[in-house]
Amino acid sequence: MSTAYHPQTDGQSERTIQTLKDMLRACVLDFGGSWDVHLPLVEFSYNSSYHSSVRCASFEALYGRKCRSLIMWAEVEEGQLIGPKLVQETTEKISQIKDRLKATRDCQKSYADKRRKP
């Protein structure tokens, strides 16, 4: 028996935490120091990394645009989206992400159903 909405019983949270632990461990082994020093870099890396379930980075899914790294901050874009065009592109991306998540869920359900005993 488990409590609803409890992170320890939520598979998605558990997987994310495990991934972050692995990334932190790799940073500490490669660069030395304490894990808390590397946490901002790991968070940035995770949020700007491609996730197969939504087929984009979580930053892009949340904000509707690609994450700009420190190198890209120096570049100035001439044609920035404003107004209705921004709303239209954001709506299209949200629709794409919803479709991709549904397809991923269906695939995972099919996989689980094949291995589940009746």
Beta strands, then each sheet from edge to edge (+ up, - down):
strand 1: 50-51
strand 2: 56-57
sheet 1: 1+ 2-
end
